Amino acid sequence: MLEARELTKHYRGILAVKGVSFSVEPGEILGYVGPNGSGKSRTVKMVTGLLEPTSGQILFRGADIRKDLNAFKARMGYVPEEPYRRILWFVKILVLCRGPEREKRSHLATDEHG
């Protein structure tokens, strides 16, 4: 089970996320919706261990993820928000950089996006 308990995040005194709590059991799907700027992305980043909460706790299988953050991250999958074009570029690179001639094609990643 993954559980968030009273997650809060402040930036220079500005409240970005306030007291978010939820739990997700194995096999369940959680939908997290809200208007732009409501803290959805920040909450996801906290739950995945990419952002430290100001307060609150994230538990995985009953243990605080901060006790062994690297082990938790090894088990967690996360696809960050990216514009559509960036995703297509990433897929293109995955395809082009495979196979026997990958050395000849891998330069396309840096040519196109630095």
N, C-alpha and C positions, 0 to 999 in steps of 0.2 A: 504494500500500500504506500502511496505517496500522499503526504499530508502537509498542508500549509496552516500555520497557526498564527493568527494576528500579524501578518506581514505588513510592515510599514516602511516607507522610504521617504526620507527628507533630503532635499538639496538646498543647502544654504538657507535653511529655515522654511523652505517652501515644501508643503506636503504633496508628494507625488502619488503615493499609494497609502491607503489608510485601512489598517486592520483586516486585511483579506485572509479568510480562512476557508479551506475546503479539504476534502479527502477524495482520493480516487483509488478504487480497488482494482486488482488485476482483471483485465478484460473490459473494464469500463472506459467510456470516452467522456471527457469533460469538455463542454463548450464554455468559453469565456468571452462574453460579448460586452460591448459598451461603446460609447461615442469616442471619437478621436480625442486623445489627450487624457483619457480616463485612467491610465496606468496599466493597461493590459500587457503591453510589451515589457514594461519594467517588471511586472509580476512574473511573467514567464522567464525573464532573465534571472530573477532571484531564485525561482523554483529550479532552474537548471544549473544553478551554481555559478552563473556568469556575473552576477551582481550581488554584492553583500547587502542584506536588508539593514536598515537602521535599527529595527527591532523586529521581533517575531522569530519563528522557528520553522524550519523545513525538515520533515522527517521522511526517511525512506526505510520501509520495513521496520519502523519503530525507532530508528537511530537517527540522530541529528546528522545531516549530510556534511556539516563542517568538521566532524570528527575525522573523516577520511574523504575529503572532497575529490581527490583524484580517482579513487575507487568508484565513487558515485558517478562522476562524469564519464567513466569508462562504460557504465551501464545505461546512460541516458543519451537519447538521440534528440537533436535539436536542429531545425532548419530555420535559420534567421530570416527576418523580413528582407527581401531583396526585390528590386524592380524586375519586371518580367524579362527585360533584355539581359540582365546579369545572369539570370537563371539559364537562359538559352545559351549564353556564352559559356557557362560552367559545363553544361551538358556537352556542348561542342568540344570543349577541351578534353573531357573524359573520353569521348569517342575518338578524337584525333590522336590522343597520346597513347593509344593502345596499338598493338600489332608490330610487325617487324620493321616498319619504316617510321616509328614514332619519333626518332631523333630528327628526321627531316621535317616533321609536321609540328613538333612541340614549340617551335619558335612563334607560331601563330598566336599563342596565348599572350606573349609579351609584345608582339607587333601590334595587336589590336587594342590591348588594354594596359600597356606599360608594365 
